[in-house]
Amino acid sequence: MALEVEVKYTGADHDAVRKALSACGAEMVGVWFESNAVFDNPDRSLKGAGKLLRLRRRADASVLTVKVPPEGRCRKG
């Protein structure tokens, strides 16, 4: 399984980000609404184990995703 790194930025300067992406050759491909449904057991054991089972839906596609902690890593908290 591939290791995923997700970074979220709060308070980003959107105009500066658009300019930087454009300078790298990135193009806007569209805007769409995405809904996310998260599933767990009644005892929330998936969340307790640091796992996430999610169904992402758009008008033209649905994707079931599973996130698990990387192997060899301990979950804190």
N, C-alpha and C positions, 0 to 999 in steps of 0.2 A: 504494500500500500504506500502511495506517495505521501510524503509529509507536506502538509499545507501550512503556510504562514499567512495569516490575515491581519492586516493593519488597518485600523480605523482612525481617521483624523477628525477631530472636532475643531470647529472654528477655522477651517481652511479658507484661504482666499480663492474662491472658485474661478474668478477671472484669471488669476495668475496660473492656476492649474490648467485651465483651458489653453492658455497661451503656451505653456510648457509642453503640453501634449501635442498641440499643433506643430510646434517647432520640431518635435520628434517624428512627425509624419502621421500621427494618429488622426483618425477621422470619426466624426459622430456617425453612428450607425442606426440610431433611433432611440425612442423612449417607449417604454411599455410598463404596464402595471404587473407586479409579481405578488402573488399571495403565498404565504408560508404557513403550513400547518405542522405543528410539532407534536410528536406522539411520545408517550411514556407509559410505564406501568402505573397502576394506582398508587403504589408506594414510592413513586418517583425514583426508582432504583437506577434508571438510565442516567438521569441527571446526577444522582449521587456518585455514579461511577465516572462522571465526566464525559458521558456519551450523549449524542443528539441524533434523533431520527426525525427527518423533516421531509415533507412533500412540498416542493416548490412548483407552483403552477402559473403559467402565462397563457395567453389566448391560444398560442400555437404549440405549446409543449408542456409536459410535466416531467419532473425529475425527482426521484427519491434519493435523498442523500443521507449518509451516515457519517457522523464525525466521532472519532474515538481518540483518546490520548495517544501520543506517540509511544511506541514500545520502549520499555526501560525508563520511563518517566513516571514519577510519583505525582499523584494529584494532591494539591494542597487545598486545605479548607474544607 
